[in-house]
Amino acid sequence: MIKYKEELKTLRLILILLITCVCAQAQDTTVVAPSDTLKLVEAQTVKEVAKPAVGIDTLLIQEVDGVKYVRSLNINQMRHSPHTATMYAAILPGLGQIYNHKYWKLPFLYGGVAALCYAIHFNSKYYDIYHDAYRDFVIRDPNNKSYEQIIARTNLTVEQVETTYQSWFTSALKSKKDYYRRYRDLSYFGMVGLYIVQIIDACVDAHFYDFNVNDDLSYRIEPMVTEGYGSPVVGASLVIQF
């Protein structure tokens, strides 16, 4: 008899636990939707579930057709990405500026690229001319006399240059060759420098893209009255807000 009483007590305890769980389940209005969202059916007001924090997941409440949904939201996906801007600028000059919506920088960037391309072409062309003329004049190959085109621009003849002015003409050709080679190389360095600068510019702009600049980030001067020795003192105070 005592054994049956203990079994009845155990069954009663189990029934109480089951009834409690059923009641709790009936009061719980949050169910998992098929799209991995949480549907709030009986919610009458929107409440803040979690404050957005940079770099962590949070919850975003959205109401669609009178039904409240709670979705998981990654704050990193919302922020402007400096890494993406840098990669775009590295792949194609100007693409990082487009990603940052700094379209006004594109004319300056591509204008600089066009100017440097012209400088490279111009200096390379004349370097090749004076290089070939210098080589042919030093070697004196009868079948290759490209330096005659340069002599034709002067008041001298080929015979005069090859005899009387030989030393001067050799020095002049070498000087011109070195001059155009130097500025050709500088043009290449300028192109590489412009490429690196536009990558840095895109990265810096992306870092400041979400920078908050409003009235709260300012300073102002306000009048101030303080208690002095026996009488109030009027002055000014500098208030800085961050």
Buried (B, 14 or more C-beta within 10 A) or exposed (E): EEEEEEEEEEEEEEEEEEEEEEEEEEEEEEEEEEEEBBBBEEBEEEEEEEEEEEEEEBBBBEEEEEEBBBBEBEBEEEEBBBEBBBBBBBEEBBBBBBBBEBEEBBEEBEEBBEBBEEBBEBBBEBBBBBBBBBBBBEEEEEEEBBBEEBBEEEEBEEEBBBEEBEEEBBEBBBEBBBBBBEBBEBBBEBBEEBBEBBBEBBBBBBEEBEEEEEEEEEEEEEEEEEEEEEEEEEEEEEEEEE
